[in-house]
Amino acid sequence: LEKNRDKRFAISTHAKADVDTLSCAYALSSVFPNSILVVPDELNASATMLAEKLEMKYQLIKDVDRKKFDGMIIVDTSAYALLKEAKEWEIKLVIDHHQSDGRDMKFENGIFDDKAPSCAEIIANILPEINDKKIAFALACAIISDGARFKSARKESFETLARLMEISGASYPELLGFAEPEVGLDVKAAVMKACQRLQYVVVGNYIIVTSEVSSSESDSAAFLSEVADVAFVGSFKEKDHEVRISARARKHV
């Protein structure tokens, strides 16, 4: 990070950026002051709220000229399926906490920890000393959000969060409000439709549910997995001519 400090990178989130990927890209942009934060498309609701609170500046990848950059840095994914725009860039660094299945990006450097519940936990521990309250606030929100309120936490998660909370000066309820904001009526309606269309099978000691919605498939899958052991919720995106399937499972699976 120190060696490339003065270079100009496009620091990118994955598609439909959530709090974790957005916070990581935002934090890394502080290490590379000549770089910019970019996104491939719209942010999800919680990421939008956080971006507005912290007054984050970002651009769409399609609106930047890659010839003016030394390459791209990508956080929270290493699969082209979640960032197809990266195929046109020279990827200098990838930082990710997901398992290696499906990892097909070509990159010069990679930092991976599939035991980390969030990418933010990795970022918080590889950056130089964090003094900025906004960066600490963003990373703290991400650790809470992507760790599903510590369902997948490890000892380091609590240690890192405590340190970030002290730097940010924020209380846990305040952070939780951005990590898991109150959902809108449209999301609530989508989850109810997912329940109406639900089908399930029992396999051994597991209940596996499937459903279909027109939107908010990830929220629906997350809700259903609170009761079922595994949930798959699909949604056909007519504009993109593609099907998206969100899968969630309880911790014991």
ABEGO torsion letter per residue (X at the ends): XAAAAABBBBBBBBBGBBAAAAAAAAAAAAABAABBBBBABBBBAAAAAAAAAAGBBBBBAAABBAAABAEBBBBGBABAAABAAAAABBBABBBBABBABGBABBBABBBBBAABABAAAAAAAABBBBABAAAAAAAAAAAAAAAGGGAABBAAAAAAAAAAAAAAGBBAAAAAAAABBBBBAAAAAAAAAAAAABBBBBBEABBBBBBBBABGAAAAAAAAAAABABBBBBBBBAAAGBBBBBBBBBAAX
